[in-house]
Amino acid sequence: MKKLINLLMVLALILSGCNTSKMYKKNEYKAFQPIQTNVPVRPKGQKHVLGLTVPKIETVRVGFIGLGMRGPGAVNRFTNIPGTEIVALCDIYPERVENTQKILEKAGFPRAAEYSGSEDAWKKLCERDDIDLVYIVTDWKNHADMMIYAMEHGKHVACEVPAAMTLDEIWRVINTAEKTQKHCIQLENCVYDFFELTTLNMAQKGLFGEILHAEGAYIHNLAEFWDYYEGDWRMEFNKEFRGDVYATHGMGPACQVLDIHRGDKMNYLVSMDNKPVNIPEYLIEKRGLSPDSAYDFQNGQNTMTIIRTENGKTMHIQHDVSSPRPYSRMYQVSGSKGFAQKYPIEGYALDGNELKDGNPDLENLSSHAFVSNDVKNELMEKYKHPIHQELEEIAKKVGGHGGMDFIMDYRLVYCLQNGLPLDMDVYDLAEWCCLADLGRISIENNSAPVAIPDFTRGHWNDIKGYRHAFVK
Ligand SMILES: NC(=O)c1ccc[n+]([C@@H]2O[C@H](COP(=O)([O-])OP(=O)(O)OC[C@H]3O[C@@H](n4cnc5c(N)ncnc54)[C@H](O)[C@@H]3O)[C@@H](O)[C@H]2O)c1
């Protein structure tokens, strides 16, 4: 009798539990319908650019726009990539063009054509008929218009991060890429970092089981840099906009490991920020602004965004450019069988039961702690990505954030030369940049959920799994 009562109680619990969870899901959906934004209909006859390939470009002829702090480094890197021609250089300031010509001269390259002296000189560069790729390294305000103009003039484009700042810019860039069938790539370098790319390879080989959660961030105190951005564009942008305005370094590696728009898609996000303190104080102390003016500042000191995907995965992305914190991209990948973390110390934790034949060394593995440094190094060697196997040595020599900038440029040229799809497409650009505008909407609505559009407009599940392209 006692057994029967117990059994009935358990059954009742199970049934009530089932009901509650069913009810809860239903109610949750109704009560928290995410805020929707406008998704423009794809114009008739226009095709998506997933997996886009174009005929091989044996010698990639490049024009660079924007030669401030970052641009000349890119030109220098290109002098180290075989099969490229640096055709034209552009900046508003002629002295910046001249300084960059010196990089070419030093590398034994011919001087490039020059464009400067006006805010519109870059258009002439885009209109040339001897350029394949326009490489944009200007401030954020110019990116979208420059990319669109370049594509409309028959060029492929590569643009520094973030390549688009608003949903309107994002959709205009997507539509132009689809209309012109040109490559449109955002120059996200962190996806080529040695830890991130090795970890991606481990994840793709199943070492972490099913990946359920990924984190990323841009945490970098920019106090030393604020005064050097041309015309104060970065401060101005942060002053005007809430939301994660520089999300791509965190989003890139997180989205790749979660196969975003290659079998999964981001459904909605929730953003929250706190009040800005250090930048207003900086503006008062260093620039003599009145407190009223300095505290009239939109971007939060910390901006946090959480994302949920169609396949039930999550992401957490942060932005903080003013707190006295150590640099961090917060990169973490958490799966059913393992975990990877880059900051503050690099490490891997694995569920040792899944490993066979003592390789890697089972004795040193624990699912509750990082594997020893020796095992970590062994794993990183074993799972070194083919891109790193080929390029690590030269990348470290040429440099650019420890080599990842060189790998980014090299891969771009390699794919163009071989007629392969690029490592990143215009939908990556859209997904990694959309946290600025969508996060702002969430924050301005008390952190309400905001729907993340399917930027592929119906094709997020066509490609199964993110992979780099190689010549067979
Ligand atoms: N991926 C990375 O790790 C990384 C690192 C630093 C900067 N960035 C990005 O690179 C870009 C440039 O940053 P920066 O630090 O070099 O800024 P910067 O202000 O030093 O340089 C921008 C340059 O663009 C030029 N410019 C502006 N408008 C122009 C126009 N209409 N025509 C021609 N030239 C024009 C300016 O004169 C200036 O020389 C930004 O998008 C930034 O976010 C990326």
The ligand as an SDF file (V2000), in Angstrom:
LIG
                    3D

 44 48  0  0  0  0  0  0  0  0999 V2000
   40.9540   45.0440  -35.8490 N   0  0  0  0  0  0  0  0  0  0  0  0
   41.6460   45.7000  -34.9560 C   0  0  0  0  0  0  0  0  0  0  0  0
   42.3110   45.1160  -34.1170 O   0  0  0  0  0  0  0  0  0  0  0  0
   41.6380   47.1940  -34.9920 C   0  0  0  0  0  0  0  0  0  0  0  0
   42.5860   47.9300  -34.2760 C   0  0  0  0  0  0  0  0  0  0  0  0
   42.5470   49.3160  -34.3720 C   0  0  0  0  0  0  0  0  0  0  0  0
   41.5840   49.9340  -35.1510 C   0  0  0  0  0  0  0  0  0  0  0  0
   40.6730   49.1950  -35.8170 N   0  0  0  0  0  0  0  0  0  0  0  0
   39.6690   49.8240  -36.6760 C   0  0  0  0  0  0  0  0  0  0  0  0
   40.3360   50.4710  -37.7560 O   0  0  0  0  0  0  0  0  0  0  0  0
   39.6210   51.6210  -38.1670 C   0  0  0  0  0  0  0  0  0  0  0  0
   40.5300   52.8260  -38.1660 C   0  0  0  0  0  0  0  0  0  0  0  0
   40.9930   53.0730  -36.8590 O   0  0  0  0  0  0  0  0  0  0  0  0
   42.2570   54.0090  -36.5880 P   0  0  0  0  0  0  0  0  0  0  0  0
   42.6600   53.7500  -35.1890 O   0  0  0  0  0  0  0  0  0  0  0  0
   43.2570   53.8450  -37.6580 O   0  0  0  0  0  0  0  0  0  0  0  0
   41.5880   55.4590  -36.6820 O   0  0  0  0  0  0  0  0  0  0  0  0
   42.3360   56.8020  -37.1040 P   0  0  0  0  0  0  0  0  0  0  0  0
   41.4300   57.9170  -36.7200 O   0  0  0  0  0  0  0  0  0  0  0  0
   43.7280   56.8170  -36.5690 O   0  0  0  0  0  0  0  0  0  0  0  0
   42.4530   56.6920  -38.6860 O   0  0  0  0  0  0  0  0  0  0  0  0
   41.3770   56.8780  -39.5530 C   0  0  0  0  0  0  0  0  0  0  0  0
   41.9540   57.4790  -40.8390 C   0  0  0  0  0  0  0  0  0  0  0  0
   40.9080   57.5770  -41.8020 O   0  0  0  0  0  0  0  0  0  0  0  0
   41.0770   58.8150  -42.4920 C   0  0  0  0  0  0  0  0  0  0  0  0
   39.7990   59.2370  -43.0760 N   0  0  0  0  0  0  0  0  0  0  0  0
   38.6780   59.6250  -42.4520 C   0  0  0  0  0  0  0  0  0  0  0  0
   37.7440   59.9960  -43.3430 N   0  0  0  0  0  0  0  0  0  0  0  0
   38.2940   59.8120  -44.5690 C   0  0  0  0  0  0  0  0  0  0  0  0
   37.8310   60.0450  -45.8880 C   0  0  0  0  0  0  0  0  0  0  0  0
   36.6180   60.5460  -46.1330 N   0  0  0  0  0  0  0  0  0  0  0  0
   38.6580   59.7760  -46.9110 N   0  0  0  0  0  0  0  0  0  0  0  0
   39.9060   59.2680  -46.6890 C   0  0  0  0  0  0  0  0  0  0  0  0
   40.4050   59.0550  -45.4510 N   0  0  0  0  0  0  0  0  0  0  0  0
   39.6060   59.3320  -44.3990 C   0  0  0  0  0  0  0  0  0  0  0  0
   41.5580   59.7800  -41.4250 C   0  0  0  0  0  0  0  0  0  0  0  0
   42.1690   60.9280  -41.9730 O   0  0  0  0  0  0  0  0  0  0  0  0
   42.4990   58.8990  -40.6350 C   0  0  0  0  0  0  0  0  0  0  0  0
   43.8160   58.9870  -41.1360 O   0  0  0  0  0  0  0  0  0  0  0  0
   38.4330   51.7030  -37.2190 C   0  0  0  0  0  0  0  0  0  0  0  0
   37.3380   51.0750  -37.7860 O   0  0  0  0  0  0  0  0  0  0  0  0
   38.8710   50.9150  -36.0100 C   0  0  0  0  0  0  0  0  0  0  0  0
   37.8070   50.3950  -35.2500 O   0  0  0  0  0  0  0  0  0  0  0  0
   40.6840   47.8380  -35.7590 C   0  0  0  0  0  0  0  0  0  0  0  0
  1  2  1  0
  2  3  2  0
  2  4  1  0
  4  5  1  0
  4 44  2  0
  5  6  2  0
  6  7  1  0
  7  8  2  0
  8  9  1  0
  8 44  1  0
  9 10  1  0
  9 42  1  0
 10 11  1  0
 11 12  1  0
 11 40  1  0
 12 13  1  0
 13 14  1  0
 14 15  2  0
 14 16  1  0
 14 17  1  0
 17 18  1  0
 18 19  2  0
 18 20  1  0
 18 21  1  0
 21 22  1  0
 22 23  1  0
 23 24  1  0
 23 38  1  0
 24 25  1  0
 25 26  1  0
 25 36  1  0
 26 27  1  0
 26 35  1  0
 27 28  2  0
 28 29  1  0
 29 30  1  0
 29 35  2  0
 30 31  1  0
 30 32  2  0
 32 33  1  0
 33 34  2  0
 34 35  1  0
 36 37  1  0
 36 38  1  0
 38 39  1  0
 40 41  1  0
 40 42  1  0
 42 43  1  0
M  CHG  2   8   1  16  -1
M  END
$$$$
